[in-house]
């Protein structure tokens, strides 16, 4: 499972896109976005976790500007 995000513009949802770079990190096959925060329209951040090849959970943060 990979982590995906999606954007909404003027009431219309776009297509879900994989979080950039997560597939290379998520060698354990278990990633998810846990939290999303938007300070203003178009200025959002999300945090989550993935599992590395040694079955250790690792954190990630992505942002949109």
PQR file of N, CA, C, O and H, with PARSE charges and radii, in Angstrom:
ATOM      1  N   UNK A   1       0.838  -1.155   0.000 -0.4000 1.5000
ATOM      2  CA  UNK A   1       0.000   0.000   0.000 -0.0000 2.0000
ATOM      3  C   UNK A   1       0.895   1.234   0.000  0.5500 1.7000
ATOM      4  O   UNK A   1       1.880   1.289   0.737 -0.5500 1.4000
ATOM      5  N   UNK A   2       0.557   2.221  -0.822 -0.4000 1.5000
ATOM      6  CA  UNK A   2       1.292   3.479  -0.885 -0.0000 2.0000
ATOM      7  C   UNK A   2       0.441   4.603  -0.325  0.5500 1.7000
ATOM      8  O   UNK A   2      -0.756   4.423  -0.103 -0.5500 1.4000
ATOM      9  H   UNK A   2      -0.243   2.177  -1.421  0.4000 1.0000
ATOM     10  N   UNK A   3       1.040   5.751  -0.095 -0.4000 1.5000
ATOM     11  CA  UNK A   3       0.331   6.936   0.375 -0.0000 2.0000
ATOM     12  C   UNK A   3      -0.010   7.813  -0.828  0.5500 1.7000
ATOM     13  O   UNK A   3       0.839   8.072  -1.681 -0.5500 1.4000
ATOM     14  H   UNK A   3       2.013   5.897  -0.276  0.4000 1.0000
ATOM     15  N   UNK A   4      -1.245   8.260  -0.885 -0.4000 1.5000
ATOM     16  CA  UNK A   4      -1.717   9.086  -1.985 -0.0000 2.0000
ATOM     17  C   UNK A   4      -2.293  10.385  -1.447  0.5500 1.7000
ATOM     18  O   UNK A   4      -2.721  10.455  -0.295 -0.5500 1.4000
ATOM     19  H   UNK A   4      -1.934   8.050  -0.192  0.4000 1.0000
ATOM     20  N   UNK A   5      -2.299  11.424  -2.297 -0.4000 1.5000
ATOM     21  CA  UNK A   5      -2.981  12.663  -1.960 -0.0000 2.0000
ATOM     22  C   UNK A   5      -3.856  13.072  -3.134  0.5500 1.7000
ATOM     23  O   UNK A   5      -3.699  12.567  -4.245 -0.5500 1.4000
ATOM     24  H   UNK A   5      -1.951  11.367  -3.233  0.4000 1.0000
ATOM     25  N   UNK A   6      -4.766  13.978  -2.878 -0.4000 1.5000
ATOM     26  CA  UNK A   6      -5.678  14.457  -3.911 -0.0000 2.0000
ATOM     27  C   UNK A   6      -6.015  15.911  -3.613  0.5500 1.7000
ATOM     28  O   UNK A   6      -6.060  16.315  -2.451 -0.5500 1.4000
ATOM     29  H   UNK A   6      -4.893  14.388  -1.975  0.4000 1.0000
ATOM     30  N   UNK A   7      -6.250  16.691  -4.651 -0.4000 1.5000
ATOM     31  CA  UNK A   7      -6.564  18.103  -4.479 -0.0000 2.0000
ATOM     32  C   UNK A   7      -7.991  18.388  -4.935  0.5500 1.7000
ATOM     33  O   UNK A   7      -8.527  17.724  -5.823 -0.5500 1.4000
ATOM     34  H   UNK A   7      -6.213  16.363  -5.595  0.4000 1.0000
ATOM     35  N   UNK A   8      -8.588  19.390  -4.304 -0.4000 1.5000
ATOM     36  CA  UNK A   8      -9.926  19.846  -4.668 -0.0000 2.0000
ATOM     37  C   UNK A   8      -9.811  21.285  -5.137  0.5500 1.7000
ATOM     38  O   UNK A   8      -9.195  22.109  -4.460 -0.5500 1.4000
ATOM     39  H   UNK A   8      -8.154  19.929  -3.583  0.4000 1.0000
ATOM     40  N   UNK A   9     -10.393  21.598  -6.283 -0.4000 1.5000
ATOM     41  CA  UNK A   9     -10.380  22.947  -6.822 -0.0000 2.0000
ATOM     42  C   UNK A   9     -11.789  23.336  -7.230  0.5500 1.7000
ATOM     43  O   UNK A   9     -12.406  22.659  -8.053 -0.5500 1.4000
ATOM     44  H   UNK A   9     -10.893  20.929  -6.833  0.4000 1.0000
ATOM     45  N   UNK A  10     -12.301  24.410  -6.669 -0.4000 1.5000
ATOM     46  CA  UNK A  10     -13.636  24.909  -6.984 -0.0000 2.0000
ATOM     47  C   UNK A  10     -14.701  23.828  -6.865  0.5500 1.7000
ATOM     48  O   UNK A  10     -15.608  23.753  -7.695 -0.5500 1.4000
ATOM     49  H   UNK A  10     -11.800  24.960  -6.000  0.4000 1.0000
ATOM     50  N   UNK A  11     -14.597  22.999  -5.846 -0.4000 1.5000
ATOM     51  CA  UNK A  11     -15.605  21.971  -5.597 -0.0000 2.0000
ATOM     52  C   UNK A  11     -15.436  20.687  -6.381  0.5500 1.7000
ATOM     53  O   UNK A  11     -16.270  19.789  -6.265 -0.5500 1.4000
ATOM     54  H   UNK A  11     -13.861  23.060  -5.172  0.4000 1.0000
ATOM     55  N   UNK A  12     -14.385  20.571  -7.174 -0.4000 1.5000
ATOM     56  CA  UNK A  12     -14.152  19.367  -7.983 -0.0000 2.0000
ATOM     57  C   UNK A  12     -12.870  18.691  -7.515  0.5500 1.7000
ATOM     58  O   UNK A  12     -11.813  19.318  -7.445 -0.5500 1.4000
ATOM     59  H   UNK A  12     -13.708  21.300  -7.268  0.4000 1.0000
ATOM     60  N   UNK A  13     -12.975  17.406  -7.196 -0.4000 1.5000
ATOM     61  CA  UNK A  13     -11.806  16.636  -6.767 -0.0000 2.0000
ATOM     62  C   UNK A  13     -11.022  16.156  -7.979  0.5500 1.7000
ATOM     63  O   UNK A  13     -11.604  15.697  -8.962 -0.5500 1.4000
ATOM     64  H   UNK A  13     -13.833  16.896  -7.253  0.4000 1.0000
ATOM     65  N   UNK A  14      -9.700  16.263  -7.905 -0.4000 1.5000
ATOM     66  CA  UNK A  14      -8.821  15.772  -8.961 -0.0000 2.0000
ATOM     67  C   UNK A  14      -8.540  14.290  -8.770  0.5500 1.7000
ATOM     68  O   UNK A  14      -9.167  13.627  -7.944 -0.5500 1.4000
ATOM     69  H   UNK A  14      -9.227  16.635  -7.106  0.4000 1.0000
ATOM     70  N   UNK A  15      -7.600  13.786  -9.535 -0.4000 1.5000
ATOM     71  CA  UNK A  15      -7.195  12.383  -9.426 -0.0000 2.0000
ATOM     72  C   UNK A  15      -6.190  12.213  -8.293  0.5500 1.7000
ATOM     73  O   UNK A  15      -5.337  13.074  -8.075 -0.5500 1.4000
ATOM     74  H   UNK A  15      -7.090  14.324 -10.206  0.4000 1.0000
ATOM     75  N   UNK A  16      -6.295  11.110  -7.581 -0.4000 1.5000
ATOM     76  CA  UNK A  16      -5.335  10.804  -6.523 -0.0000 2.0000
ATOM     77  C   UNK A  16      -3.959  10.565  -7.129  0.5500 1.7000
ATOM     78  O   UNK A  16      -3.831   9.907  -8.162 -0.5500 1.4000
ATOM     79  H   UNK A  16      -6.988  10.411  -7.758  0.4000 1.0000
ATOM     80  N   UNK A  17      -2.928  11.106  -6.478 -0.4000 1.5000
ATOM     81  CA  UNK A  17      -1.550  10.933  -6.938 -0.0000 2.0000
ATOM     82  C   UNK A  17      -0.714  10.393  -5.789  0.5500 1.7000
ATOM     83  O   UNK A  17      -0.883  10.787  -4.635 -0.5500 1.4000
ATOM     84  H   UNK A  17      -3.032  11.641  -5.639  0.4000 1.0000
ATOM     85  N   UNK A  18       0.182   9.493  -6.124 -0.4000 1.5000
ATOM     86  CA  UNK A  18       1.086   8.950  -5.113 -0.0000 2.0000
ATOM     87  C   UNK A  18       1.978  10.061  -4.572  0.5500 1.7000
ATOM     88  O   UNK A  18       2.446  10.911  -5.329 -0.5500 1.4000
ATOM     89  H   UNK A  18       0.319   9.172  -7.062  0.4000 1.0000
ATOM     90  N   UNK A  19       2.214  10.054  -3.261 -0.4000 1.5000
ATOM     91  CA  UNK A  19       3.128  11.021  -2.651 -0.0000 2.0000
ATOM     92  C   UNK A  19       4.498  10.840  -3.308  0.5500 1.7000
ATOM     93  O   UNK A  19       5.038   9.733  -3.302 -0.5500 1.4000
ATOM     94  H   UNK A  19       1.834   9.363  -2.646  0.4000 1.0000
ATOM     95  N   UNK A  20       5.073  11.914  -3.877 -0.4000 1.5000
ATOM     96  CA  UNK A  20       6.348  11.789  -4.587 -0.0000 2.0000
ATOM     97  C   UNK A  20       7.443  11.160  -3.730  0.5500 1.7000
ATOM     98  O   UNK A  20       7.683  11.590  -2.602 -0.5500 1.4000
ATOM     99  H   UNK A  20       4.635  12.813  -3.882  0.4000 1.0000
ATOM    100  N   UNK A  21       8.093  10.156  -4.266 -0.4000 1.5000
ATOM    101  CA  UNK A  21       9.220   9.506  -3.620 -0.0000 2.0000
ATOM    102  C   UNK A  21       8.867   8.425  -2.614  0.5500 1.7000
ATOM    103  O   UNK A  21       9.756   7.712  -2.148 -0.5500 1.4000
ATOM    104  H   UNK A  21       7.898   9.807  -5.183  0.4000 1.0000
ATOM    105  N   UNK A  22       7.593   8.283  -2.267 -0.4000 1.5000
ATOM    106  CA  UNK A  22       7.229   7.336  -1.212 -0.0000 2.0000
ATOM    107  C   UNK A  22       7.459   5.883  -1.639  0.5500 1.7000
ATOM    108  O   UNK A  22       7.813   5.051  -0.803 -0.5500 1.4000
ATOM    109  H   UNK A  22       6.871   8.863  -2.646  0.4000 1.0000
ATOM    110  N   UNK A  23       7.272   5.568  -2.889 -0.4000 1.5000
ATOM    111  CA  UNK A  23       7.438   4.176  -3.340 -0.0000 2.0000
ATOM    112  C   UNK A  23       8.869   3.690  -3.105  0.5500 1.7000
ATOM    113  O   UNK A  23       9.074   2.536  -2.730 -0.5500 1.4000
ATOM    114  H   UNK A  23       6.985   6.243  -3.569  0.4000 1.0000
ATOM    115  N   UNK A  24       9.857   4.557  -3.321 -0.4000 1.5000
ATOM    116  CA  UNK A  24      11.258   4.167  -3.124 -0.0000 2.0000
ATOM    117  C   UNK A  24      11.571   3.947  -1.644  0.5500 1.7000
ATOM    118  O   UNK A  24      12.398   3.103  -1.300 -0.5500 1.4000
ATOM    119  H   UNK A  24       9.690   5.495  -3.626  0.4000 1.0000
ATOM    120  N   UNK A  25      10.910   4.706  -0.770 -0.4000 1.5000
ATOM    121  CA  UNK A  25      11.155   4.576   0.667 -0.0000 2.0000
ATOM    122  C   UNK A  25      10.357   3.442   1.299  0.5500 1.7000
ATOM    123  O   UNK A  25      10.825   2.786   2.230 -0.5500 1.4000
ATOM    124  H   UNK A  25      10.238   5.392  -1.049  0.4000 1.0000
ATOM    125  N   UNK A  26       9.162   3.220   0.792 -0.4000 1.5000
ATOM    126  CA  UNK A  26       8.208   2.294   1.394 -0.0000 2.0000
ATOM    127  C   UNK A  26       8.457   0.854   0.952  0.5500 1.7000
ATOM    128  O   UNK A  26       7.569   0.213   0.390 -0.5500 1.4000
ATOM    129  H   UNK A  26       8.782   3.753   0.036  0.4000 1.0000
ATOM    130  N   UNK A  27       9.642   0.355   1.202 -0.4000 1.5000
ATOM    131  CA  UNK A  27       9.974  -1.002   0.762 -0.0000 2.0000
ATOM    132  C   UNK A  27       9.272  -2.069   1.592  0.5500 1.7000
ATOM    133  O   UNK A  27       9.205  -3.227   1.182 -0.5500 1.4000
ATOM    134  H   UNK A  27      10.363   0.876   1.658  0.4000 1.0000
ATOM    135  N   UNK A  28       8.750  -1.689   2.756 -0.4000 1.5000
ATOM    136  CA  UNK A  28       7.979  -2.622   3.578 -0.0000 2.0000
ATOM    137  C   UNK A  28       6.533  -2.741   3.130  0.5500 1.7000
ATOM    138  O   UNK A  28       5.809  -3.630   3.578 -0.5500 1.4000
ATOM    139  H   UNK A  28       8.805  -0.748   3.090  0.4000 1.0000
ATOM    140  N   UNK A  29       6.110  -1.841   2.242 -0.4000 1.5000
ATOM    141  CA  UNK A  29       4.788  -1.947   1.633 -0.0000 2.0000
ATOM    142  C   UNK A  29       3.630  -1.444   2.464  0.5500 1.7000
ATOM    143  O   UNK A  29       2.492  -1.851   2.228 -0.5500 1.4000
ATOM    144  H   UNK A  29       6.697  -1.118   1.878  0.4000 1.0000
ATOM    145  N   UNK A  30       3.877  -0.569   3.434 -0.4000 1.5000
ATOM    146  CA  UNK A  30       2.781  -0.082   4.263 -0.0000 2.0000
ATOM    147  C   UNK A  30       2.993   1.395   4.555  0.5500 1.7000
ATOM    148  O   UNK A  30       3.746   1.742   5.465 -0.5500 1.4000
ATOM    149  H   UNK A  30       4.802  -0.238   3.626  0.4000 1.0000
ATOM    150  N   UNK A  31       2.336   2.271   3.793 -0.4000 1.5000
ATOM    151  CA  UNK A  31       2.468   3.716   3.991 -0.0000 2.0000
ATOM    152  C   UNK A  31       1.088   4.338   4.130  0.5500 1.7000
ATOM    153  O   UNK A  31       0.106   3.843   3.575 -0.5500 1.4000
ATOM    154  H   UNK A  31       1.724   1.989   3.054  0.4000 1.0000
ATOM    155  N   UNK A  32       1.032   5.431   4.881 -0.4000 1.5000
ATOM    156  CA  UNK A  32      -0.239   6.132   5.026 -0.0000 2.0000
ATOM    157  C   UNK A  32      -0.010   7.582   5.435  0.5500 1.7000
ATOM    158  O   UNK A  32       0.967   7.910   6.108 -0.5500 1.4000
ATOM    159  H   UNK A  32       1.829   5.832   5.331  0.4000 1.0000
ATOM    160  N   UNK A  33      -0.935   8.439   5.013 -0.4000 1.5000
ATOM    161  CA  UNK A  33      -0.982   9.815   5.481 -0.0000 2.0000
ATOM    162  C   UNK A  33      -1.861   9.809   6.721  0.5500 1.7000
ATOM    163  O   UNK A  33      -2.962   9.258   6.700 -0.5500 1.4000
ATOM    164  H   UNK A  33      -1.729   8.172   4.467  0.4000 1.0000
ATOM    165  N   UNK A  34      -1.387  10.415   7.795 -0.4000 1.5000
ATOM    166  CA  UNK A  34      -2.114  10.414   9.060 -0.0000 2.0000
ATOM    167  C   UNK A  34      -2.748  11.767   9.346  0.5500 1.7000
ATOM    168  O   UNK A  34      -3.827  11.830   9.936 -0.5500 1.4000
ATOM    169  H   UNK A  34      -0.493  10.863   7.812  0.4000 1.0000
ATOM    170  N   UNK A  35      -2.091  12.855   8.936 -0.4000 1.5000
ATOM    171  CA  UNK A  35      -2.578  14.174   9.278 -0.0000 2.0000
ATOM    172  C   UNK A  35      -2.383  15.138   8.120  0.5500 1.7000
ATOM    173  O   UNK A  35      -1.373  15.082   7.418 -0.5500 1.4000
ATOM    174  H   UNK A  35      -1.215  12.804   8.457  0.4000 1.0000
ATOM    175  N   UNK A  36      -3.364  16.033   7.923 -0.4000 1.5000
ATOM    176  CA  UNK A  36      -3.284  17.079   6.902 -0.0000 2.0000
ATOM    177  C   UNK A  36      -3.653  18.399   7.560  0.5500 1.7000
ATOM    178  O   UNK A  36      -4.600  18.461   8.344 -0.5500 1.4000
ATOM    179  H   UNK A  36      -4.183  16.078   8.493  0.4000 1.0000
ATOM    180  N   UNK A  37      -2.912  19.452   7.246 -0.4000 1.5000
ATOM    181  CA  UNK A  37      -3.200  20.772   7.783 -0.0000 2.0000
ATOM    182  C   UNK A  37      -3.002  21.807   6.685  0.5500 1.7000
ATOM    183  O   UNK A  37      -2.006  21.772   5.962 -0.5500 1.4000
ATOM    184  H   UNK A  37      -2.142  19.402   6.609  0.4000 1.0000
ATOM    185  N   UNK A  38      -3.955  22.729   6.563 -0.4000 1.5000
ATOM    186  CA  UNK A  38      -3.871  23.792   5.558 -0.0000 2.0000
ATOM    187  C   UNK A  38      -3.964  25.150   6.246  0.5500 1.7000
ATOM    188  O   UNK A  38      -4.992  25.479   6.839 -0.5500 1.4000
ATOM    189  H   UNK A  38      -4.764  22.757   7.150  0.4000 1.0000
ATOM    190  N   UNK A  39      -2.895  25.937   6.169 -0.4000 1.5000
ATOM    191  CA  UNK A  39      -2.880  27.274   6.750 -0.0000 2.0000
ATOM    192  C   UNK A  39      -3.711  28.231   5.908  0.5500 1.7000
ATOM    193  O   UNK A  39      -4.294  29.183   6.428 -0.5500 1.4000
ATOM    194  H   UNK A  39      -2.060  25.670   5.688  0.4000 1.0000
ATOM    195  N   UNK A  40      -3.762  27.975   4.613 -0.4000 1.5000
ATOM    196  CA  UNK A  40      -4.542  28.768   3.666 -0.0000 2.0000
ATOM    197  C   UNK A  40      -4.709  27.936   2.404  0.5500 1.7000
ATOM    198  O   UNK A  40      -4.048  26.910   2.237 -0.5500 1.4000
ATOM    199  H   UNK A  40      -3.288  27.202   4.191  0.4000 1.0000
ATOM    200  N   UNK A  41      -5.585  28.375   1.524 -0.4000 1.5000
ATOM    201  CA  UNK A  41      -5.796  27.652   0.267 -0.0000 2.0000
ATOM    202  C   UNK A  41      -4.474  27.507  -0.475  0.5500 1.7000
ATOM    203  O   UNK A  41      -3.777  28.495  -0.707 -0.5500 1.4000
ATOM    204  H   UNK A  41      -6.122  29.208   1.659  0.4000 1.0000
ATOM    205  N   UNK A  42      -4.129  26.275  -0.849 -0.4000 1.5000
ATOM    206  CA  UNK A  42      -2.899  26.015  -1.585 -0.0000 2.0000
ATOM    207  C   UNK A  42      -1.649  25.953  -0.728  0.5500 1.7000
ATOM    208  O   UNK A  42      -0.552  25.800  -1.263 -0.5500 1.4000
ATOM    209  H   UNK A  42      -4.696  25.473  -0.660  0.4000 1.0000
ATOM    210  N   UNK A  43      -1.779  26.064   0.567 -0.4000 1.5000
ATOM    211  CA  UNK A  43      -0.616  26.009   1.467 -0.0000 2.0000
ATOM    212  C   UNK A  43      -0.882  24.932   2.521  0.5500 1.7000
ATOM    213  O   UNK A  43      -1.253  25.218   3.659 -0.5500 1.4000
ATOM    214  H   UNK A  43      -2.670  26.188   1.002  0.4000 1.0000
ATOM    215  N   UNK A  44      -0.679  23.684   2.096 -0.4000 1.5000
ATOM    216  CA  UNK A  44      -1.003  22.546   2.952 -0.0000 2.0000
ATOM    217  C   UNK A  44       0.230  21.685   3.214  0.5500 1.7000
ATOM    218  O   UNK A  44       1.175  21.658   2.427 -0.5500 1.4000
ATOM    219  H   UNK A  44      -0.378  23.452   1.171  0.4000 1.0000
ATOM    220  N   UNK A  45       0.189  20.993   4.331 -0.4000 1.5000
ATOM    221  CA  UNK A  45       1.218  20.016   4.683 -0.0000 2.0000
ATOM    222  C   UNK A  45       0.526  18.740   5.139  0.5500 1.7000
ATOM    223  O   UNK A  45      -0.589  18.774   5.660 -0.5500 1.4000
ATOM    224  H   UNK A  45      -0.580  21.015   4.971  0.4000 1.0000
ATOM    225  N   UNK A  46       1.195  17.626   4.938 -0.4000 1.5000
ATOM    226  CA  UNK A  46       0.671  16.341   5.384 -0.0000 2.0000
ATOM    227  C   UNK A  46       1.813  15.538   5.989  0.5500 1.7000
ATOM    228  O   UNK A  46       2.964  15.644   5.563 -0.5500 1.4000
ATOM    229  H   UNK A  46       2.101  17.598   4.514  0.4000 1.0000
ATOM    230  N   UNK A  47       1.478  14.747   6.973 -0.4000 1.5000
ATOM    231  CA  UNK A  47       2.468  13.890   7.614 -0.0000 2.0000
ATOM    232  C   UNK A  47       1.944  12.474   7.678  0.5500 1.7000
ATOM    233  O   UNK A  47       0.738  12.237   7.743 -0.5500 1.4000
ATOM    234  H   UNK A  47       0.544  14.661   7.319  0.4000 1.0000
ATOM    235  N   UNK A  48       2.864  11.548   7.659 -0.4000 1.5000
ATOM    236  CA  UNK A  48       2.461  10.150   7.727 -0.0000 2.0000
ATOM    237  C   UNK A  48       3.631   9.257   8.059  0.5500 1.7000
ATOM    238  O   UNK A  48       4.647   9.693   8.599 -0.5500 1.4000
ATOM    239  H   UNK A  48       3.844  11.740   7.606  0.4000 1.0000
ATOM    240  N   UNK A  49       3.459   7.993   7.719 -0.4000 1.5000
ATOM    241  CA  UNK A  49       4.520   7.029   8.006 -0.0000 2.0000
ATOM    242  C   UNK A  49       4.577   5.991   6.901  0.5500 1.7000
ATOM    243  O   UNK A  49       3.620   5.790   6.153 -0.5500 1.4000
ATOM    244  H   UNK A  49       2.633   7.638   7.280  0.4000 1.0000
ATOM    245  N   UNK A  50       5.722   5.343   6.822 -0.4000 1.5000
ATOM    246  CA  UNK A  50       5.937   4.232   5.893 -0.0000 2.0000
ATOM    247  C   UNK A  50       6.772   3.194   6.608  0.5500 1.7000
ATOM    248  O   UNK A  50       7.329   3.454   7.675 -0.5500 1.4000
ATOM    249  H   UNK A  50       6.499   5.506   7.430  0.4000 1.0000
ATOM    250  N   UNK A  51       6.856   2.030   6.021 -0.4000 1.5000
ATOM    251  CA  UNK A  51       7.634   0.945   6.611 -0.0000 2.0000
ATOM    252  C   UNK A  51       8.827   0.655   5.710  0.5500 1.7000
ATOM    253  O   UNK A  51       8.669   0.384   4.520 -0.5500 1.4000
ATOM    254  H   UNK A  51       6.404   1.819   5.154  0.4000 1.0000
ATOM    255  N   UNK A  52      10.031   0.716   6.294 -0.4000 1.5000
ATOM    256  CA  UNK A  52      11.227   0.450   5.491 -0.0000 2.0000
ATOM    257  C   UNK A  52      11.461  -1.054   5.353  0.5500 1.7000
ATOM    258  O   UNK A  52      10.704  -1.854   5.903 -0.5500 1.4000
ATOM    259  H   UNK A  52      10.159   0.937   7.261  0.4000 1.0000
ATOM    260  N   UNK A  53      12.486  -1.430   4.634 -0.4000 1.5000
ATOM    261  CA  UNK A  53      12.775  -2.831   4.368 -0.0000 2.0000
ATOM    262  C   UNK A  53      13.096  -3.660   5.603  0.5500 1.7000
ATOM    263  O   UNK A  53      13.034  -4.888   5.560 -0.5500 1.4000
ATOM    264  H   UNK A  53      13.100  -0.780   4.187  0.4000 1.0000
ATOM    265  N   UNK A  54      13.440  -2.991   6.713 -0.4000 1.5000
ATOM    266  CA  UNK A  54      13.741  -3.693   7.962 -0.0000 2.0000
ATOM    267  C   UNK A  54      12.520  -3.714   8.883  0.5500 1.7000
ATOM    268  O   UNK A  54      12.640  -4.003  10.074 -0.5500 1.4000
ATOM    269  H   UNK A  54      13.490  -1.993   6.748  0.4000 1.0000
ATOM    270  N   UNK A  55      11.347  -3.406   8.329 -0.4000 1.5000
ATOM    271  CA  UNK A  55      10.078  -3.370   9.071 -0.0000 2.0000
ATOM    272  C   UNK A  55      10.060  -2.323  10.182  0.5500 1.7000
ATOM    273  O   UNK A  55       9.370  -2.486  11.188 -0.5500 1.4000
ATOM    274  H   UNK A  55      11.249  -3.171   7.362  0.4000 1.0000
ATOM    275  N   UNK A  56      10.821  -1.251   9.993 -0.4000 1.5000
ATOM    276  CA  UNK A  56      10.794  -0.125  10.928 -0.0000 2.0000
ATOM    277  C   UNK A  56       9.881   0.946  10.363  0.5500 1.7000
ATOM    278  O   UNK A  56       9.938   1.250   9.171 -0.5500 1.4000
ATOM    279  H   UNK A  56      11.381  -1.118   9.176  0.4000 1.0000
ATOM    280  N   UNK A  57       9.037   1.521  11.213 -0.4000 1.5000
ATOM    281  CA  UNK A  57       8.189   2.621  10.775 -0.0000 2.0000
ATOM    282  C   UNK A  57       9.012   3.917  10.758  0.5500 1.7000
ATOM    283  O   UNK A  57       9.738   4.229  11.701 -0.5500 1.4000
ATOM    284  H   UNK A  57       8.991   1.275  12.181  0.4000 1.0000
ATOM    285  N   UNK A  58       8.874   4.648   9.669 -0.4000 1.5000
ATOM    286  CA  UNK A  58       9.574   5.920   9.485 -0.0000 2.0000
ATOM    287  C   UNK A  58       8.539   7.007   9.188  0.5500 1.7000
ATOM    288  O   UNK A  58       7.487   6.720   8.617 -0.5500 1.4000
ATOM    289  H   UNK A  58       8.284   4.395   8.902  0.4000 1.0000
ATOM    290  N   UNK A  59       8.827   8.230   9.566 -0.4000 1.5000
ATOM    291  CA  UNK A  59       7.923   9.357   9.327 -0.0000 2.0000
ATOM    292  C   UNK A  59       8.276  10.077   8.045  0.5500 1.7000
ATOM    293  O   UNK A  59       9.426  10.065   7.607 -0.5500 1.4000
ATOM    294  H   UNK A  59       9.682   8.463  10.030  0.4000 1.0000
ATOM    295  N   UNK A  60       7.259  10.718   7.436 -0.4000 1.5000
ATOM    296  CA  UNK A  60       7.512  11.612   6.308 -0.0000 2.0000
ATOM    297  C   UNK A  60       6.573  12.808   6.399  0.5500 1.7000
ATOM    298  O   UNK A  60       5.497  12.730   6.992 -0.5500 1.4000
ATOM    299  H   UNK A  60       6.325  10.728   7.792  0.4000 1.0000
ATOM    300  N   UNK A  61       6.999  13.910   5.802 -0.4000 1.5000
ATOM    301  CA  UNK A  61       6.191  15.126   5.715 -0.0000 2.0000
ATOM    302  C   UNK A  61       6.285  15.634   4.283  0.5500 1.7000
ATOM    303  O   UNK A  61       7.365  15.649   3.694 -0.5500 1.4000
ATOM    304  H   UNK A  61       7.873  13.973   5.320  0.4000 1.0000
ATOM    305  N   UNK A  62       5.160  16.048   3.728 -0.4000 1.5000
ATOM    306  CA  UNK A  62       5.115  16.651   2.398 -0.0000 2.0000
ATOM    307  C   UNK A  62       4.365  17.971   2.510  0.5500 1.7000
ATOM    308  O   UNK A  62       3.552  18.157   3.414 -0.5500 1.4000
ATOM    309  H   UNK A  62       4.283  16.036   4.207  0.4000 1.0000
ATOM    310  N   UNK A  63       4.646  18.893   1.579 -0.4000 1.5000
ATOM    311  CA  UNK A  63       3.952  20.164   1.615 -0.0000 2.0000
ATOM    312  C   UNK A  63       3.607  20.629   0.199  0.5500 1.7000
ATOM    313  O   UNK A  63       4.223  20.225  -0.787 -0.5500 1.4000
ATOM    314  H   UNK A  63       5.307  18.742   0.844  0.4000 1.0000
ATOM    315  N   UNK A  64       2.605  21.490   0.146 -0.4000 1.5000
ATOM    316  CA  UNK A  64       2.152  22.089  -1.107 -0.0000 2.0000
ATOM    317  C   UNK A  64       2.215  23.596  -0.911  0.5500 1.7000
ATOM    318  O   UNK A  64       1.742  24.116   0.100 -0.5500 1.4000
ATOM    319  H   UNK A  64       2.104  21.818   0.947  0.4000 1.0000
ATOM    320  N   UNK A  65       2.800  24.297  -1.875 -0.4000 1.5000
ATOM    321  CA  UNK A  65       2.828  25.761  -1.801 -0.0000 2.0000
ATOM    322  C   UNK A  65       2.392  26.338  -3.114  0.5500 1.7000
ATOM    323  O   UNK A  65       2.345  27.559  -3.266 -0.5500 1.4000
ATOM    324  H   UNK A  65       3.184  23.874  -2.696  0.4000 1.0000
TER
END
